[in-house]
Amino acid sequence: MKKNSILLVLLVLVILMTGYFIYTSRVIGLEVTKTEKMKSTGDKEIDNLITTLIKSMEDYRKQSNPSYTQNDINECAGLLSDYSTIVFKTHSKEEAMPIVKSTVLKLNNLNKKCNFSLIETNEREQIVEIIILVGNKMKYNSMSEDITEEWREW
């Protein structure tokens, strides 16, 4: 009985300390967000490219101190995953192009929010490859046709 009471007190203390850590880390601006599990697009190749992009961004964050957070990385990955899933359900290039435009504009805004540090040269190439490849898999464009260029600011 005494042993169970001690364990219960210890458990309560751990829970309280964890809550306090999360609260104070948010108050002082520390980030406790982790990588979100990426939603599958239904296409293994696209999923792998998005995963590679996420890892590249996370690795850079560990080495440097960029002005973007894990939440920003997760948002970028979510935009690309959602883009892919939606375009895979379209029936024509005309139907898909507004989705391309909307996604690129959202990525522009996200990058701007991050002081233009989220999407650098390497990330740009990876993101453009993903967007173009999705259209190419639907036979809407060739791999050499940059369908993002008209709206892209990165």
WOBELWO-V206714 format. One record per backbone hydrogen bond with DSSP energy under -1.0 kcal/mol. NH is the residue of the N-H (numbers start at 0). CO is the residue of the C=O. Records with the same first field share a line. If there is no record, write none. Layout:
NH=CO + CO
This chain:
4=0
5=1
6=2
7=3
8=4
9=5
10=6
11=7
12=8
13=9
14=10
15=11
16=12
17=13
18=14
19=15
20=16
21=17
22=18
23=19
24=20
25=21
26=22
27=23
29=24
46=42
47=43
48=44
49=45
50=46
51=47
52=48
53=49
54=50
55=51
56=52
57=53
58=54
59=55
60=56
61=57
62=58
63=59
72=68
73=69
74=70
75=71
76=72
77=73
78=74
79=75
80=76
81=77
82=78
83=79
84=80
85=81
86=82
87=83
88=85
89=86
95=91
96=92
99=95
100=96
101=97
102=98
103=99
104=100
105=101
106=102
107=103
108=104
109=105
110=106
111=107
112=108
113=109
114=111
115=110
116=113
123=119
124=120
125=121
126=122
127=123
128=124
129=125
130=126
131=127
132=128
133=129
134=130
135=131
136=132
137=133
138=135
139=134
144=141
146=144
150=147
151=147
